[in-house]
Amino acid sequence: MMNKPAGYVCSAVSDSHHTVYELLSPELQNLVQNAKRGNRLHTVGRLDCDTSGLLLFTTDGNFSHKLTAPESNITKTYIAELSQPGTQDYTTRAASGLLLPSEKKAPEQLAAPAELQPLNKALTLWHVTVTEGKFHEVRRIFRALGNEVINLKRISIGSYQLPETLASGQWQYIELLPA
């Protein structure tokens, strides 16, 4: 488990950014570079370069698939800070599913219902729970609602919670939990 800092990509190699693997110990980096296919350390899902928070690593492809496959309905929870105040109707609109705008390699597509709850009176900080994990899904949900995410942090995947004591850029070994 890692508390991924913004500015890092979830790729093993990048010409333009630091990778999350650079933050791991040499022993774990070896599992990325030199392990046989099927035993390589990889991220469970991805977070874009500008998103921080909970990132899981594993060598178990079945575990990774179970947590990321949309049909598993595993929740992914985020804290999103918006560029302008939202409105209370965001909660209702997202609960029925939204048409996500196209972005880069992702076409316009329908999102499964999402749970949005405001965290402050200014309506600029939101607790967001999704089950799909589409490309830039949380950012696109707020774009569909006419707003922009300026800061995004994942705080949980299923039963895995980001510990408040795990500093940005730090990682720790964890026990496998039921998803």
C-alpha positions in Angstrom: 0.0 0.0 0.0 1.3 3.4 -0.9 0.1 7.0 -0.3 0.8 8.1 -3.9 1.9 11.7 -4.2 0.7 13.9 -7.1 3.2 14.2 -9.9 4.0 10.5 -10.2 2.7 8.1 -12.8 1.6 4.5 -12.3 3.8 3.2 -15.2 6.9 1.2 -14.8 8.8 3.5 -17.2 8.2 7.2 -18.1 10.3 9.7 -20.1 8.5 12.7 -18.6 7.5 11.9 -15.0 8.7 10.1 -12.0 7.1 6.7 -11.5 5.5 5.3 -8.3 8.0 2.4 -8.5 10.9 4.8 -7.8 9.4 5.2 -4.3 9.6 1.5 -3.5 12.6 -0.4 -2.0 15.2 -1.9 -4.3 13.8 -5.4 -3.5 10.4 -4.4 -4.7 11.7 -2.6 -7.7 13.4 -5.9 -8.6 9.9 -7.5 -8.7 9.0 -4.9 -11.3 12.0 -5.2 -13.6 13.3 -8.7 -13.3 10.4 -11.0 -12.3 8.9 -13.4 -14.8 5.6 -12.4 -16.4 2.8 -13.3 -14.1 4.9 -12.6 -11.0 5.7 -9.0 -11.7 4.7 -6.4 -9.1 2.1 -4.0 -10.6 -0.4 -1.4 -9.4 -4.0 -2.5 -8.7 -5.7 0.0 -11.1 -4.1 3.3 -11.7 -4.2 6.9 -10.5 -3.5 9.7 -12.9 -0.4 11.8 -12.5 -2.3 14.6 -10.7 -4.2 12.3 -8.3 -2.8 11.3 -4.9 -3.8 8.7 -2.3 -4.3 5.0 -1.9 -2.5 2.8 -4.4 -2.2 -0.9 -3.9 0.6 -3.1 -5.4 0.5 -6.9 -6.0 2.0 -9.7 -8.0 -1.4 -11.5 -8.0 -3.3 -10.8 -11.2 -6.5 -12.4 -9.9 -6.5 -10.2 -6.8 -5.9 -7.2 -9.0 -8.7 -8.1 -11.4 -11.2 -8.7 -8.6 -10.6 -5.2 -7.2 -10.7 -3.4 -10.5 -13.3 -5.2 -12.7 -16.5 -3.2 -12.9 -18.6 -6.3 -12.5 -17.1 -6.8 -9.0 -18.8 -3.6 -7.8 -15.8 -2.8 -5.5 -16.1 0.8 -4.3 -13.4 3.3 -4.8 -13.7 6.4 -2.6 -12.2 9.8 -3.1 -12.0 13.3 -1.7 -12.5 15.9 -4.5 -11.8 19.6 -4.2 -13.6 21.7 -6.8 -12.7 24.9 -8.4 -16.1 26.4 -7.6 -18.9 25.6 -5.2 -21.1 22.7 -6.3 -24.8 22.4 -5.7 -26.8 20.0 -3.5 -28.4 18.5 -6.7 -25.0 17.0 -7.6 -25.9 14.1 -5.2 -29.2 13.3 -7.0 -27.8 13.8 -10.5 -24.8 11.5 -9.9 -26.9 8.9 -8.2 -28.8 8.2 -11.5 -25.6 8.0 -13.6 -24.2 10.7 -15.8 -23.1 11.0 -19.4 -19.4 11.5 -19.0 -17.7 13.9 -21.6 -15.0 12.5 -23.8 -11.5 13.0 -22.7 -8.2 12.1 -24.4 -8.5 8.3 -25.1 -11.9 7.9 -23.5 -15.1 8.5 -25.6 -18.3 10.0 -24.2 -19.8 7.3 -22.1 -22.4 6.6 -19.5 -21.2 6.2 -15.9 -22.7 3.9 -13.4 -24.4 5.7 -10.5 -22.0 7.4 -8.1 -22.4 8.6 -4.5 -21.5 12.3 -3.9 -21.7 14.0 -0.5 -20.5 17.5 0.3 -18.0 17.7 3.1 -18.0 21.5 3.7 -20.6 24.3 3.8 -18.9 26.0 0.8 -19.7 22.9 -1.3 -16.1 22.8 -2.7 -15.0 19.5 -0.9 -16.8 16.3 -1.8 -16.7 12.7 -0.8 -17.1 10.6 -3.9 -17.7 6.8 -4.3 -17.7 5.0 -7.6 -17.6 1.3 -8.6 -16.3 1.4 -12.2 -13.0 3.1 -12.4 -13.4 4.5 -15.9 -10.6 6.7 -17.2 -10.6 9.9 -15.2 -14.0 9.0 -14.0 -14.3 11.3 -10.9 -12.9 14.3 -12.8 -15.3 13.6 -15.7 -18.3 13.3 -13.4 -17.7 16.8 -12.1 -17.1 18.1 -15.6 -20.5 16.6 -16.6 -21.9 18.6 -13.6 -20.3 21.8 -14.9 -17.4 21.9 -12.5 -13.7 21.2 -12.3 -11.7 19.0 -9.9 -8.5 20.8 -8.7 -7.4 18.3 -6.1 -8.2 14.6 -6.0 -7.2 12.0 -3.4 -8.3 8.3 -3.3 -8.9 7.2 0.3 -10.2 3.7 -0.1 -10.6 0.7 -2.4 -13.1 -1.8 -1.0 -12.1 -2.6 2.5 -8.6 -1.1 2.1 -8.3 2.3 3.7 -5.5 4.8 3.4 -4.1 5.2 6.9 -3.9 8.9 8.0 -0.4 8.0 9.4 1.0 7.0 6.0 2.8 10.1 4.7 2.7 11.1 1.0 5.2 9.0 -0.9 5.5 6.4 1.8 4.4 2.7 1.5 3.9 -0.2 3.8 3.2 -3.9 3.7 -0.4 -4.9 4.4 -2.4 -8.0 5.1 -4.8 -9.2 2.4 -8.4 -8.4 3.4 -11.7 -9.5 2.0 -12.5 -7.0 -0.8 
